[in-house]
Amino acid sequence: MLNTLRKNSGVTLTELLIVLALTGIVSGAIYNIFISQGKAYTIQSEVAEMQQNLRAGIFMMEREIRMVGYDPTRDADAQILTAAPSQLEFTADLNGDGVTDDPNEHMIYTLYDTDADGTSDALGRNDVNSGAGTQLLAENIDQLNYVYLDESRNALNDMATSVDPAVLPDIRSIQVTMVARSGVIDSDNTNNETYQNQNPGGSEVIYTAAGDHFRRRLLSTEIKCRNLGL
């Protein structure tokens, strides 16, 4: 009977402490895995959103910039009006009525300040004839850069200058480069990178990250203005 009682006496305090310690270790490991997986998912979502912002902005600009100078009647004087490093203004007679005063025929693409905090960090599209003002096209855009090229792909401007009004008619294509950032910070990532355009006259630094914790992506494309020079 004594032997039976000894066998059913339960667990010792030492055994209980060991079990609790092992449980804590396993629980901590599971929690760390959960946190890591959640963070990885958040980063992937932010990167995907950045790329979507860039592609959406580039797609809209590309579609409309191709039509710069469209003037089937030769009466509308459709042309590029402003060719600045971060702002493009142009007209096109899309419906062929001889004027450029209809919606979508006088456009401005630029960076603008959406929340009045003094920082221009969104891509804006201004349909001048609609009177609606600048509308948000893509948010969290740190830099928008235009390089204007002539027929021989010589650059007509750089980061510090606009195209001289006298040579605006020489523009045949426009290189568009944008830098987008994530919407939230990643404390494990410190960004000190520099971002460059692909200026045929020599790549230029268009944005330098100031050691913050945002992830960024750059996208660049060259758009041929097929109606210019005809």
C-alpha positions as CSV (number, residue, x, y, z in Angstrom):
1,M,0.0,0.0,0.0
2,L,2.9,2.4,0.8
3,N,4.4,1.7,-2.6
4,T,1.1,2.5,-4.3
5,L,0.8,5.8,-2.4
6,R,4.3,6.8,-3.4
7,K,3.6,6.2,-7.0
8,N,0.5,8.4,-6.9
9,S,2.0,11.3,-4.9
10,G,1.9,13.7,-7.9
11,V,4.7,15.9,-9.3
12,T,7.4,17.7,-7.4
13,L,7.9,21.5,-7.4
14,T,11.1,21.0,-9.4
15,E,9.2,19.1,-12.1
16,L,6.5,21.8,-12.2
17,L,9.0,24.6,-12.6
18,I,10.7,22.7,-15.4
19,V,7.4,22.3,-17.2
20,L,6.6,26.0,-16.7
21,A,10.0,27.0,-18.1
22,L,9.6,24.8,-21.1
23,T,6.1,26.1,-21.8
24,G,7.4,29.7,-21.5
25,I,10.2,29.0,-24.0
26,V,7.9,27.4,-26.5
27,S,5.2,30.1,-26.1
28,G,7.9,32.8,-26.6
29,A,9.2,31.2,-29.7
30,I,5.6,30.9,-31.1
31,Y,5.0,34.6,-30.3
32,N,8.2,35.7,-32.0
33,I,7.3,33.7,-35.1
34,F,3.8,35.3,-35.1
35,I,5.3,38.8,-34.8
36,S,7.9,38.2,-37.5
37,Q,5.3,36.8,-39.9
38,G,3.0,39.7,-39.2
39,K,5.8,42.2,-39.8
40,A,6.8,40.5,-43.1
41,Y,3.2,40.6,-44.3
42,T,3.0,44.3,-43.5
43,I,6.2,45.1,-45.3
44,Q,5.1,43.1,-48.4
45,S,1.8,44.9,-48.4
46,E,3.5,48.3,-48.2
47,V,5.9,47.4,-51.0
48,A,3.0,46.2,-53.2
49,E,1.1,49.5,-52.5
50,M,4.2,51.6,-53.4
51,Q,4.6,49.7,-56.7
52,Q,0.9,50.1,-57.4
53,N,1.1,53.9,-56.7
54,L,4.0,54.2,-59.1
55,R,2.5,52.2,-61.8
56,A,-0.9,53.9,-61.6
57,G,0.7,57.3,-61.8
58,I,3.0,56.4,-64.6
59,F,0.2,54.7,-66.6
60,M,-2.1,57.8,-66.4
61,M,0.7,60.2,-67.4
62,E,2.0,58.0,-70.2
63,R,-1.5,57.7,-71.8
64,E,-2.1,61.4,-71.8
65,I,1.5,62.7,-72.5
66,R,1.5,60.6,-75.7
67,M,-1.2,62.9,-76.9
68,V,0.7,66.1,-76.3
69,G,0.3,68.4,-79.3
70,Y,-2.5,66.4,-81.0
71,D,-4.0,69.0,-83.4
72,P,-5.7,67.4,-86.4
73,T,-7.1,70.7,-87.7
74,R,-3.8,72.6,-87.2
75,D,-5.9,75.4,-85.6
76,A,-5.7,74.6,-81.9
77,D,-2.0,75.4,-81.4
78,A,-1.7,72.3,-79.1
79,Q,1.7,72.2,-77.5
80,I,3.8,71.9,-74.4
81,L,3.4,75.0,-72.3
82,T,5.7,74.4,-69.4
83,A,8.6,71.9,-69.2
84,A,10.0,72.2,-65.7
85,P,12.0,69.5,-63.8
86,S,8.9,68.6,-61.7
87,Q,6.0,70.1,-63.6
88,L,4.6,69.5,-67.0
89,E,1.8,71.5,-68.6
90,F,0.5,70.8,-72.1
91,T,-2.5,70.9,-74.4
92,A,-4.1,68.6,-77.0
93,D,-7.1,69.0,-79.2
94,L,-8.6,65.6,-78.5
95,N,-12.0,66.0,-80.1
96,G,-10.6,67.9,-83.2
97,D,-12.7,71.0,-82.9
98,G,-9.9,73.4,-83.4
99,V,-9.5,74.6,-79.8
100,T,-8.2,73.1,-76.5
101,D,-10.8,74.3,-74.1
102,D,-12.6,71.0,-73.5
103,P,-12.0,68.7,-70.5
104,N,-8.8,66.7,-70.6
105,E,-7.3,69.0,-73.3
106,H,-5.2,71.2,-71.0
107,M,-3.3,69.2,-68.4
108,I,-0.8,69.9,-65.6
109,Y,1.1,67.1,-63.8
110,T,3.0,68.1,-60.7
111,L,3.8,67.3,-57.1
112,Y,1.5,69.0,-54.6
113,D,0.8,69.3,-50.9
114,T,-2.4,67.4,-50.1
115,D,-2.6,68.1,-46.4
116,A,-1.2,71.7,-46.2
117,D,1.8,70.5,-44.1
118,G,4.3,72.3,-46.3
119,T,5.5,69.2,-48.1
120,S,4.6,68.3,-51.7
121,D,4.4,64.5,-51.5
122,A,1.6,63.5,-53.9
123,L,1.3,63.3,-57.6
124,G,-1.4,65.7,-58.8
125,R,-3.3,65.8,-62.1
126,N,-5.0,69.2,-62.9
127,D,-7.5,69.2,-65.7
128,V,-7.4,73.0,-66.1
129,N,-10.5,73.2,-68.3
130,S,-12.7,71.3,-65.8
131,G,-12.1,73.9,-63.1
132,A,-11.8,71.2,-60.5
133,G,-8.2,72.0,-59.5
134,T,-5.4,69.6,-58.7
135,Q,-6.7,66.1,-58.0
136,L,-4.8,63.3,-56.2
137,L,-3.4,60.7,-58.6
138,A,-0.8,58.9,-56.4
139,E,0.2,59.5,-52.7
140,N,3.4,59.1,-50.9
141,I,5.5,60.3,-53.8
142,D,8.8,61.8,-52.7
143,Q,10.0,63.0,-56.1
144,L,8.7,63.6,-59.6
145,N,11.3,64.3,-62.3
146,Y,11.0,65.1,-65.9
147,V,13.9,65.1,-68.5
148,Y,12.9,66.5,-71.9
149,L,14.6,65.0,-74.9
150,D,15.0,66.2,-78.5
151,E,14.9,64.1,-81.6
152,S,18.5,62.9,-81.0
153,R,17.7,62.1,-77.3
154,N,19.8,65.0,-76.1
155,A,18.5,66.3,-72.8
156,L,17.1,69.9,-72.9
157,N,17.1,70.4,-69.1
158,D,18.5,69.1,-65.9
159,M,17.4,69.0,-62.2
160,A,18.0,72.7,-61.7
161,T,16.5,74.2,-64.9
162,S,13.4,74.2,-67.1
163,V,13.4,73.9,-70.9
164,D,14.0,77.3,-72.5
165,P,10.7,78.5,-74.0
166,A,12.5,79.0,-77.3
167,V,13.3,75.3,-77.6
168,L,10.0,73.8,-76.4
169,P,9.1,72.9,-80.0
170,D,12.3,70.7,-80.0
171,I,10.9,68.3,-77.4
172,R,10.1,64.8,-78.9
173,S,10.0,62.6,-75.8
174,I,9.9,62.9,-72.0
175,Q,11.6,60.7,-69.4
176,V,9.4,60.5,-66.3
177,T,11.0,59.3,-63.0
178,M,9.2,58.9,-59.7
179,V,10.3,57.9,-56.2
180,A,7.6,56.5,-53.9
181,R,7.8,55.7,-50.2
182,S,5.9,53.3,-47.9
183,G,3.0,54.6,-45.9
184,V,4.4,53.4,-42.6
185,I,7.9,53.2,-41.2
186,D,9.9,50.0,-40.7
187,S,12.0,50.4,-37.6
188,D,14.4,47.7,-38.8
189,N,15.1,49.6,-42.0
190,T,17.2,52.7,-42.2
191,N,17.1,54.4,-45.6
192,N,20.2,56.4,-46.7
193,E,19.9,55.6,-50.4
194,T,20.2,58.0,-53.3
195,Y,17.9,57.8,-56.3
196,Q,18.9,58.8,-59.8
197,N,17.2,59.4,-63.1
198,Q,18.5,58.0,-66.4
199,N,19.3,61.4,-68.0
200,P,21.0,60.6,-71.3
201,G,23.4,63.5,-70.6
202,G,24.4,61.8,-67.3
203,S,22.4,60.3,-64.5
204,E,21.4,62.8,-61.8
205,V,20.5,62.3,-58.2
206,I,16.9,63.3,-57.9
207,Y,16.3,62.3,-54.2
208,T,18.4,61.4,-51.2
209,A,16.8,59.6,-48.2
210,A,17.6,61.4,-44.9
211,G,18.3,58.3,-42.9
212,D,14.6,57.7,-42.1
213,H,12.8,54.4,-41.8
214,F,10.7,54.5,-44.9
215,R,11.1,51.9,-47.7
216,R,11.2,53.4,-51.2
217,R,11.0,52.4,-54.9
218,L,11.9,54.2,-58.1
219,L,10.2,53.8,-61.4
220,S,11.3,55.5,-64.7
221,T,9.9,55.4,-68.2
222,E,10.5,57.3,-71.5
223,I,7.3,58.5,-73.2
224,K,7.5,59.4,-76.9
225,C,5.3,62.4,-77.8
226,R,4.2,61.1,-81.2
227,N,2.3,64.2,-82.2
228,L,5.2,66.7,-81.7
229,G,7.3,67.7,-84.7
230,L,4.7,66.6,-87.3
